[in-house]
Amino acid sequence: SFVGQYYLTGDTVKLNEIGGIDFVGRADDVITTSGYRVGPFDVESTLLECAEVLESAVIGKPDPERTEVVKAFVVLKPQYQASKALDGKLQAYVRSRLSKHTYPKEIEFVESLPKTSSGKIQRNLLKQQEVAKIQTLQAAI
């Protein structure tokens, strides 16, 4: 939508140290965790650097203490198996490359990610599923 002469895209960006602009993510995809704003794109890109990872999607999972926690959904390449050890390896890799608050506190290995007809990952569906799981657990208490 236009505001005056400016078109608002819904994207969040930041100025980097050399005066360039870095894409953070869609405004509705940005994760707020313990007062920090985390762009899912950075975490997803870092996960994709790992030899085991075919695809990844990152969301903010609602959390009563931190507002949200970073949660990653990971599709592994066919020759790899999900395990606690691999979960820890991926977390450690992201933590070593990005800020401490940015690494995924939870990783869920999945067979595939929901996508639009044009191939874009639908993070909103993943987030809706997480909210539904939490509501189901709360209703059972």
N, C-alpha and C positions, 0 to 999 in steps of 0.2 A: 504494500500500500504506500501511497505517497504522503509525505508530510512536508508541505511546502514544495521545494524543488528536489527533495531527497526521496529516493525510493528505498523503503525499508524491506530488506530481504528476509529478515529473521535469522541471519547468520551472526555469530559472535566472533570477533577478531581481536587481536591485540597487537600493539606495536612492538617490534623486536628491538634489540639493542643497536641495530644498524639503521633503524628508521623504516624498515620494511613492515609489511603487514602479514601476520601469521593467522591462519584460519584456526579457530578453536572448536567450532561446531555450530550446529543449529541452536538457536537460543532455547528451544524447547527440549533439546537433548543434553544441555550442559548440566553437569552433576554438581550439587552442593554437598560437600562432605566436611564436617567439622569446621565450617566457616570458609573453606576453600572452594573455588570453582574449578572444576575439572572438565576439560573437553574430551569426549569419548574418542575422537579421532586420533589423538596422540597415543592413547593407551592401545587402541586397535592397531595402529601402525607399528607400535613397538612389539606387540604380540606377533604380528605377521613377520617380523624379523627372525622369529624362532623357526628352526627347520621343521618342527613337528606340526606347526599351525598352518592350516589351509585357509580358514576364514575366522574372523572374530567380530563380535558385536559387544559393545559395552554400554551399560545403563547405570542409572542411580537406583539402587534398591532402597525403598523407604526403611529408615532406621530411627528408633525413638531417641537415641543418644547423639547421633551424628547428622541428623536430618536425612542423609542418604549414605550408603556405602557403595563403593565402586564394585560392580559385579560384571564379570566377563562371561560371555557364552562363546565357546571355542569349538570349531569343527577341526578335527585332526586330519592330517593326510592319511591315506589308507593304511600305510605300513606302521602306524603308531597306535598304541593303546592308551586309553585313559587310565590314570593311576594317581594316587596321592603324591607319589614322588614327582610325577610330571606336573601336577598342580603346583607343588612347591617350587619346582624349577622355573615355571613360567612366572610365578609371583616374584621370585628373586630376580629374574631377568628384568622385569619391568621396573622393580624397585631400584635396580642398579643403573637404569637409564633415565628415569624420570624422578620427580620429587617423591618423597616418602609417602605423602598423603594420596598419591595418584595410583599406586599399584592396586590391582583388584584384590579386595579382601575375600571375595568368593569367585571361584571359577566353576562353571558348569559345562561339562563336555556334552555336546549335542551332535546329532547326525547331520542336521541342516539348520539354516537360519531362515526365518520368514522374509520373503522379498516381494517387492512390487513386480508388476509385469515388465517393468523396465530394468529389473535387477537390483534395485536399491534395497538395502537391508531395512526392515521395518522395526526399528528399536522400540517404537511405541507399543507394538504388540507384545514384545518381550517384557516391557515394563508393566503392561496390563496383566500379563500372566503372573508376574511376581506379586503385584498388589492383590490379585485374586487368591494366591496361595496364602498370603499373610492374613487376609480376611477370613479364609477358611480355618486357619489355625486359631485365630482369635475367637471365632464362633464356637470352636470345639472346647474352649477353656471354660 
